[in-house]
Amino acid sequence: MKMTEPKLIVHGGAWNIPDKYDKAHLNGVQAAIEAIYPKLQSGMTALDAVEGAVNMLEEDPTFDSGRGAFLNEIGEIELDAMIMDGQNLDFGAVAAVQNLLNPVSLARKVMENTEHTMLVGKGAMIFAKKMGFKELSPEALLTDRELKFFHKIKNDPSFRSELPFEFNPMDTVGAVAMDEKGNIAAATSTGGTARKLQGRVGDSPIVGGGAYADNQTGAVSATGWGESIMKVVLSKTVCDLFKTNNSLKAAQTGITILKNRVNGMGGVIGINNRGDYAFAYNTPKMAFAFVNEQAAIEAHIKYQF
């Protein structure tokens, strides 16, 4: 059986990331590639790779996922995540879960250990305990940065969660991988938007919105303003565009659709079924990294298209 050269691309959010956070974002996405890509080369599956890479980003307080997530309107952390297997279109998702460091791993448990594809809120937490996940104290996930930001905006009537954040890093994290067998997978994880309503769910755990994976086309993870991403089913849209466009053109066309149809803001990363990388965004910055054709890691936060 002919082996495929593995591919891995990760993102740490697309938004108006302040310059002072650039280095932390770049270091975070590069570290995920450095840790996971050698394992892909040694036979790790694409599904394990995207889970492992997203776990690392969830644990890095730089990003809005797991440790470091935004606070909702009452000062609580609610997390969303999904993971998808391109071999058979299986996926698992969780939404509005609290006090978990790695919600993407819980999403995988939903996929592999239940007859369902999504669990939310209280039910998801009950399932997490059955699966042996450790429930952390809120303080274990909360950062001083997010607490200060919450107090700054909590009573500001002009604040809107979809506006580019002037003072805070953003956003969702994600990963897309192709393994040596040619299988593709995607995963996305987020803490959502700042000062969101309790129970708000964005695009990240929505199949076709926050992520999509299909061996016949490719896989994509999205990031940005979730409400707009869901309206155009951004990740599935880009995967469909892989059929008739090169990878970069497909990603750029998807972002153009996002902007033109719903005035949306965001970014995507992906890999088509031929193993070509895809990435595009219409926000000021997007943190992402991948292994290039020279087997070197490229990490970007402002890419010159």
Secondary structure, DSSP 8 states (H G I E B T S, - for coil): ------EEEEEEEEE---GGGHHHHHHHHHHHHHHHHHHHHTT--HHHHHHHHHHHHHHSTTSSSSTT----TTS---EEEEEEETTTTEEEEEEEE-S-S-HHHHHHHHHHHSS-SEEEHHHHHHHHHHTT-----HHHH--HHHHHHHHHHTT-TT--TTS--SSS----EEEEEE-TTS-EEEEEEE---TT--TT---STTSBTTTEEEETTTEEEEEEE-HHHHHHTTHHHHHHHHTTTS-HHHHHHHHHHHHHHHH---EEEEEEETTS-EEEEE-SSEEEEEEE-TTS-EEEESS---
